[in-house]
Amino acid sequence: MTGWTSHLARRGIQAASVQYSGQPDNEVKVDIPAWGWALFLITGAIFAVVMFTTNYTCGMIIPTLAAVEDPNPDIYLQIDTDPNAPKPASSAEETLPRPRPITSKLRTTIRHLRARAGRWSVFRGLSMFLAWLAASSFLTSLLSSLFGLSFFGRSLTQIIVQTLMANMEMAWIHIVISEPSTKRWYQRIPGRSSWRKIAPVAALRSLVDQASFYLPLALGRAFKVLQPTNGSNMLWLSDELPPAKAVIGAMVVLMTSLAVALLIEQPATMVFTRIAASMLPEEDETLVPFDRTFGGKVTPEILGGGRVGILDAWNSFDWSSRIRYLKVVGKALLINIALGTIFGMILLGEARLILGDVFDKGVIALASSS
């Protein structure tokens, strides 16, 4: 989503430049005052904080909990967020229906997290996440110089990095789904034997991720909607198509990307999360109901067994749970789109306020060029 936004902004700047190029008398000099830069920087900082918080809590933590939650727990006591609330009689308890899954709603999940793990639980696992991100970035830059920046080289780099970092990702999952622990984040990283169990699953998941990412791009290239820019590996909207066809083609590529992400990439992530959760240490209790036996199909780590298999991780997650998981992911996506739209409108308003007539001329130039 950010790539398309930056591309549209780049096209707008190019259009304005083309409009005034070759016309020295009409050259526009943009003089942004200091308060204008300060306003842009403050807005950008607020946007970055809000988007990171939303992505981390709603886009990572809650989907991880949704991937492991058992909707029909046999033995699990949920801590009531209101300890003073009246309790029903024992006879009435037997006739009460089973409660809805905790992760069925974002608000319910956040309240549950704060009740079980404290106010800042929406950022749980942040230290591990930052360390995992830093290590992944370092390895990516290291391997990119070896395999190059071609599509194949980038995919191979990501597959290797995500496979090598599988233990850190698994540790992050364990921190997110388990009760607060006195251990430091680095003490939660499993050993080499655990990596050997999770590495093949991580490699397969990464392969699916790369295929899901490049499939829509290949579709765009096939229909000439996307084209390389200046001989590079970067793809942008084609200038050869009429504007109407280019917009329609871009929408088709975007919808294909969303469909592939929801139907292929997210299920693969969900399976990886459940397999990683099956290797949760014995002393760690989960924040949400979690069946360590996966419907009796596997002997979990707590009983001396190994990790759950890929098919068992998928089959033990019924369709209602899969739909619930995809709903959580979809809600997070819609929130991001809404926030991006709101902040985009705010930035446009600020640009109009700061630039005045220059902004209007740029909009006119962009409209006339299309």
Helices and strands as residue ranges (DSSP letters): H 2-20, G 24-26, H 34-56, I 57-61, H 62-68, H 90-95, G 102-104, H 106-117, G 119-123, H 126-147, H 151-164, H 166-177, G 185-188, H 192-222, E 226-228, E 235-237, H 243-260, I 261-265, H 266-277, G 301-303, H 310-315, H 319-355, H 357-369
